[in-house]
Amino acid sequence: MTTILERGNYLDSKHAADIGYLMNRCPCDPIAGGSPLTTEITSRLATELSKISHAFSIICYVSGKPAGLINCFEAAPLLNVNQSLMCSTL
C-alpha cells in the first residue's frame, strides 16, 4: 500500500473529480444527514475553488485511490485549514 500527498490542481480533470468525490463523503455520512451533494455541485467545486487566489487543496491517495482531502486558505501569517476529510471506504 502506497500513500501519496499531492497538491490539487483545480484545472486538472482527475484532481477536480477527486476533490468533488472526497468533499461529497462528509454529507453522505449518516451523522451529517446522509444526503449527498448534487452532481452539479460536486462537478463545480474545484472550479469554484480555483477562483479563490489564496485557496489550495492537498489530496491524499492510498494505492492510487483518493482517500483524504485538506482544503486550505492562506491568511498570512496563518493558514486556515477549512476542511479535512478522510475517506474510510478504500
Residue pairs with C-beta under 8 A, 6 or more apart in sequence:
1 62
1 63
2 61
2 62
2 63
2 64
3 60
3 61
3 62
3 67
4 60
4 61
5 58
5 59
5 60
5 61
6 15
6 58
6 59
6 61
7 56
7 57
7 58
7 59
8 15
8 18
8 19
8 46
8 56
8 57
8 58
8 59
8 69
9 15
10 16
10 19
10 46
10 47
10 49
10 50
10 57
11 46
11 50
15 46
15 59
16 43
16 45
16 46
16 47
18 59
18 66
18 69
19 45
19 46
19 49
19 57
19 59
19 69
20 37
20 41
20 42
20 43
20 45
20 46
21 42
21 66
22 59
22 66
22 68
22 69
22 85
22 87
23 37
23 42
23 45
23 69
23 71
23 83
23 85
24 36
24 37
24 42
25 85
25 87
25 89
26 32
26 83
26 85
27 33
27 34
27 35
27 36
27 37
28 34
28 35
28 36
49 55
49 57
49 71
52 73
54 73
54 74
54 75
55 71
55 72
55 73
55 74
56 72
56 74
57 69
57 70
57 71
57 72
58 69
58 70
58 72
59 66
59 68
59 69
60 66
60 67
60 68
60 69
60 86
61 67
62 68
62 90
63 90
65 90
66 87
67 86
67 87
67 90
68 84
68 85
68 86
68 87
69 83
69 84
69 85
70 81
70 83
70 84
70 85
71 81
71 82
71 83
71 84
72 79
72 80
72 81
72 82
73 79
73 80
73 82
74 80
